[in-house]
Amino acid sequence: MCQHQPPCPSADSADRESARLVAHHPEQGWSLLCNGVVLFEDTGELLPDGRIIAPQRFRDVTLTSA
């Protein structure tokens, strides 16, 4: 799929998010990467084979002293 040199990481590699942008639609909350991955603004991903990567949610941690 990728015609860049060096080629973009594949959709199966751990660094798939570093592929080049093909389309960016911030008003709709998504971007398409050269490797076919759709990135959503909530950090979720849709891979070309239909697999879903859930958003990476960070929990607020409250520290209290005893």
Backbone as a ProteinNet text record, in pm:
[ID]
protein_1_A
[PRIMARY]
MCQHQPPCPSADSADRESARLVAHHPEQGWSLLCNGVVLFEDTGELLPDGRIIAPQRFRDVTLTSA
[TERTIARY]
82.4	0	87.2	192.2	276.2	378.3	392	488.5	606	609.9	714.7	844.2	954.6	1085.1	1145.4	1177.3	1150.7	1000.6	955	811.2	756.8	631.1	563.7	549.9	540.8	519.7	385.3	379.5	255	150	27.1	-83.1	-67.5	12.9	34.1	152	233.1	350.3	313.5	395.8	369.3	371	447.8	456.6	370.2	259.1	170.5	122.2	111.8	62.5	160.3	284.1	383.1	380.5	287.3	271.9	223.4	247	207.5	56.1	9.5	-132.6	-170.8	-282.7	-338.1	-457.1	-538	-654.6	-671.4	-707	-722.8	-854.1	-943.3	-1074.8	-1101.5	-1036.4	-1054.1	-1197.9	-1270.6	-1410.3	-1496.7	-1450.7	-1521.7	-1451.2	-1330.2	-1259.5	-1179.8	-1137.5	-1059.7	-957.7	-857.3	-752.6	-722.3	-685.8	-647.8	-498.1	-430.1	-286.4	-255.8	-134.8	-89.7	-102	-89.8	-97.1	-240.3	-339.7	-479	-543.6	-469.7	-523.1	-602.9	-720.6	-800.4	-779.7	-728.9	-708.4	-823.7	-875.9	-982.5	-927	-988.1	-936.2	-939.2	-1019.2	-1020.8	-911.6	-820.1	-705.4	-743.6	-867.6	-905.6	-856.5	-849.1	-802.1	-887.4	-900.2	-964.3	-859.6	-824.5	-722.3	-784.3	-706.3	-760.2	-834.6	-799.2	-866.6	-994	-1032.5	-1156.2	-1138	-1016	-993.1	-1000.6	-1043.2	-1057.7	-955.4	-887.3	-798.6	-872.6	-903.7	-981.2	-902.8	-973.4	-906.4	-823.6	-713.3	-627.6	-677.3	-748.2	-805.2	-711.2	-686	-602.8	-692.7	-668	-747.4	-682.8	-766.2	-715.5	-678.4	-561	-514.5	-508.6	-570.6	-569.4	-485.4	-383.8	-298.5	-343.6	-357.6	-394.4	-291.6	-266.6	-173.6	-253.1	-200.6	-270.6	-234.3
-119.3	0	126.2	128	246.3	256.1	374.3	398.9	484.3	517.7	603.1	526.2	600.4	542.6	622.6	563.5	424.7	403.7	280.7	254.9	277.3	314	332.4	197.5	199.4	73.9	12.5	-118.7	-187.4	-167.1	-200.6	-188.2	-284.7	-389.1	-486.8	-453.6	-356.6	-327	-237.1	-242.9	-167.8	-16.5	30.2	174.4	218.1	149.7	176.8	321	389.2	527	626.1	583	674.3	676.3	606.5	610.9	750.9	785.1	917.4	931.7	1054.7	1086.6	1088.7	1027.2	1031	1126.7	1121.5	1209.3	1246.6	1371.7	1420.4	1496.7	1451.9	1516.3	1546.2	1649.1	1680.3	1718	1771.9	1807.1	1683.9	1569.7	1443.3	1353.2	1390.6	1318.6	1197.9	1193.5	1078.2	1117.6	1029.2	1045.3	908.8	907.2	784.6	788.3	679.2	668.9	590.4	604	538.9	386.3	329.8	184.9	133.7	221.4	181	189.6	233.2	246.4	376.2	367.6	486.5	518.6	638.7	685	775.8	757.2	842.4	934.8	1051.4	1149.8	1101.4	1000.3	945.5	840.5	827.1	735.9	593.4	568.9	437.9	423.5	298.3	272.4	164.5	174.1	71.8	24	-105	-160.4	-204.4	-213.8	-248.1	-381.7	-475	-605.1	-605.5	-489.2	-476.4	-486.4	-518.9	-524.6	-384.5	-379.7	-253.2	-248.5	-136.1	-110.7	-9.5	-50.1	35.7	161.8	271.5	394.4	369.3	440	430.7	532.6	484.9	573.1	578.1	697.6	714.9	746.6	678.6	703.7	814.3	898.1	998.7	929.1	958.7	898.4	1007.6	980.3	1074.8	1016.1	1088.2	1043.7	1111.8	1033.7	1088.1	1043.4	1126.1	1087.2	1042.7	945	888.6	961.8
0	0	0	80.5	96.4	-16.6	-74.5	-181	-132.8	-2.8	51.4	73	71.9	104.2	218	329.7	365	382.5	364.5	374.1	514.4	520.8	649	719.3	852.7	925.1	886.2	888.4	853.2	961.4	929.2	1024.6	1140.7	1125.1	1232.1	1322.2	1286.4	1368.9	1486.8	1589.4	1712.6	1690.2	1591.5	1564.7	1447.1	1426.2	1311.7	1306.1	1422.5	1424.9	1363.2	1337.6	1280.8	1128	1066.1	920	878.7	754.9	703.2	693.4	712.9	697.8	550.6	519.1	384.1	381.6	486.7	498.6	645.3	670.2	807.3	814.6	901	915.2	1062.4	1117.1	1259	1294.2	1197.9	1225.6	1247.6	1197.4	1216.7	1317.8	1358.8	1463.3	1418.8	1291	1245.5	1140.2	1126.5	1025.2	965	837.4	768.1	744.2	782	761.7	634.9	586.4	463.6	470.7	589.6	606.1	620.4	602.4	607.1	743.7	844.6	980.5	989.5	1051.4	1080.5	1228.1	1255.4	1392.5	1430.7	1550.6	1601.3	1708	1725.7	1819.8	1964.3	1995.4	2131.3	2151.4	2055.3	2050.9	2012.9	1977.4	1924.7	1781.3	1734	1598	1533.1	1402.3	1320.9	1221.8	1228.8	1140.7	1008.7	902.7	770.7	766.6	853.7	854.5	938.1	992	1068.8	1219.1	1264.6	1409.5	1468.2	1593.4	1664.6	1777.2	1790.2	1902.7	1989.7	2111.4	2201.5	2237.1	2265.4	2308.6	2434.2	2442.6	2560.5	2661.7	2758.7	2861.5	2981.9	3029.9	3147.8	3265.3	3375.2	3495.1	3577	3635.3	3727.3	3856.4	3904.6	4027.7	4133.2	4245.8	4355.8	4467.1	4506.8	4616.2	4743.9	4847.3	4977	5078.3	5175.5	5281.7	5403	5471.7	5588.2	5714
[MASK]
++++++++++++++++++++++++++++++++++++++++++++++++++++++++++++++++++

